[in-house]
């Protein structure tokens, strides 16, 4: 946990819960896409944090040379991998449809990745931390309790496809101010359902007021890959 917390506290984070196989944030969360006409200044994340409680494959293994993402917009390739000490976080049946833990549950992988935008420029290097944990438990017991900040938070494709989340992820909107988030990126209408409120009952620290409203400046973000219309909002 100490190594994990040191990584989280010393980086500018882009947090993408329920990321699955999607690495669009690594390609799209960039100042040149978000900066124009905004009140705030944005800097490139130095760490992309992905969580998912049930990986798309129960036999998931990260290794050097593994291609995580290869689309017309760009390719993301693993250069190095370090497996951190596992997390001991709950898997709450009230939060998820698939309550059986996979063999990877609790594992955390810190990776150096190469990002090739296929535009002729030299590939860039960045870091990706993937933690296999329930999104609500990780947000509550790691990020909020340990006072970790996340400059960017992504709520995209939450619960779609293999998914398994009972809620729509709207509970994240109540955590943004405490995470000191500047930019919230989502394809959700942020309509709360009963299970979003349930997240605050299971983990009281998740409770709070909705940090984004219809009055929040927002903009369409057309570059996100594989999902419906995505927009970002200043928090």
N, C-alpha and C positions, 0 to 999 in steps of 0.2 A: 504493500500500500504506500509506503514512503516514496518509492521510486515513481509510482503512478502519480502521486500528489505533486512531486517535484516537477514532473513533466507537465502536468496540468497548470501549475502555478507560474511556470516560467515561459509560457507560450501564449500567443494571441490565438484564441480558439474559434473554430467554426464547428458547431455542434449539430450533428445530423442523426437524431434518434430514428430507429427503424430504417436505417439506410439500406439494408439488404445488400445487393450487389452494386447499387448505384454509386458512382463516383462523380456524378455531375457537379457536385459542390466544388470539387478540386479544380474543375475546368471553368466554372461559372462565377464563383464568388471572388470577384476581382474588382479592384477600385475603378478600372476603366469602364466597367459595366454599370457600376452603382453610383459613381461620383457626380456626374453631370446634373446640375440643378438641385443639388441637395444642400441642406443646412449643415450637415456633419461631414467630416472628413473620414474617409475609409482607408484602411491599410490592409495589405494582403495578410490573410491568416498565416501563422507560422506552424499551426498544427490543425489537422482536420480530425475531429473526434466522431467516430461512428459507433453507434450501439445497436444491438439487435438481440432479442432474447432467444430466438430460435433461428439459427442460420439456415440459409437456403439449402445447404447440404450438411448432413450430420457428419460427413467425413471431410469437413473443411480443413485445409492446411495451407498456410501462407508459406511461400518459399521465395528465395532470390530468383528473379527472372519471371515470376508469375505475372501475367497480364491481367490486371483487375478491370480494365475498361479499354475498349478499342472501338471508337465511333468516329465518324467523319470529323468531328470537332477536335478530337485529340485522343491520345492513348496514355494510360497510367500503368506503370510497370514497377513492381517491387524490386528494390535493389538490395536492401538488408532487412532482416527480421530479428526482433528480440522478443521473446515471450516473457512477460512480467509475471510477478506472483499473482495467483488467481484471486478473484474477489469472492467474498462470501456474502452474497446478496440474496434476499428472498425472491421467490417466484410466486406471486400472489394470484390465486385462481380467480380472484375478482377482476383482475386486470387483463387476463389473456384467455383465449379459447383453448390453446394447447398447453396444458399445465404440466406436462412431462418434461423434465429437464433433458436437454441434449448432452452428449458427452463433452461438448465445448462450453457449456454454461459456466460462466465465471472467468473464463480465460480472457487474457488481454494480450494483444500483439501490437508492439510499437515498430513501425516500419519507416524506413527511408524509401521514398518513391520518386520515380522520374516521371515528369509530365511533359509529353511531346504534343504541342498544339498543331502539328502538321502544317505549319505555316512557313517553314524554312528557317525559323529562328532556332537557336540552340535550346535543347530541352532544359527545363527548370527542375530543381530539386526541392522537395518539401517532405513533410512528415505526416503519417497517418497512424492514428491510434484506434484500434478496433477492440471494443470490449463487448463480450457476449453476456449481456445482462438485461433484465427487465428495464425498460426506459424509465418508468416511474421510480423504481428503486434506485437506479443509478443517479437520476436527477436529484432525488431527495437526499440520499445517504452519502453520496460522493460530492456532487457539485454544490448543492445548497448548504449541507451541514459543514462542509469543509471550506465554504466561501470561495469556490472557484468561479471565475467569471468566463463568459462566452460572448465575444463581440458579435458573433453571428449565430443565429439559430435557424435551422431548416426544418420545416414541417411539410414534407413533400411525399406524396404516395403513402401516407401513414395508414397502415392497416389494409392496404390493397394487396392484390396478388396472394402470395402465400401468407403474408401478414399474420393475423391471429389476434390483433389487438381488439378488445371489446369497445374501447372508446375511440374517439376521432382525433385525439391529440390536442384538442382545444385547451386542455388543462395547462399546456405549455405557456399559453398567453399570460397566465397568472405568475409565472416565474421569471419573466423577462427582465423586469426592473431589478430584481435581486441578482440576476446573472449579469447585470450591467450590459445588456445586449443593446447594440446600436442598430442592427439590421435584422429583421425577421423576414424570412423567405418562406412562402407557403403557397400551396395550391388549394388550401382548405377555405371553406366559408366561415370557419371558426365558430360554427354553431355547436353549442354545448349539448351533449346528450347525457343521460343519467350516469353513464359510466365515467364521464369526465369528472363529474362531481364526486364519484366514488373514489377517484384517485386521491382527492384531498381528504377523504375519510380514512383511507388506508395509510396515507402518508400525510399527516396534518401540515407538515412544512410546505407542501405543495399548494396549500390554500392561499388565496389572495385575490386581488382585484384584477380584472382583465386589463392588460397593459396596452392593448391595441384596440382602436375603435374605428368607426367609419370616417372619423375626422383625421385619422393618421395619414400623412402623405404616403402614397403608394405608387408603384409603377409596374407595368407588365415586364416580365423578364422572359424573353422568347427563346433564350439559348439553352434552357434546361432540357435535358435529354430524356425521352421516353415517357414523359408524363403530360398531363393536360396543362392548361395555361397556369403559369407560375407568376406570382408577383412578389415584390419585396416591399417592406414597410419600415419606415424609420420609427424607432421606439423612443 
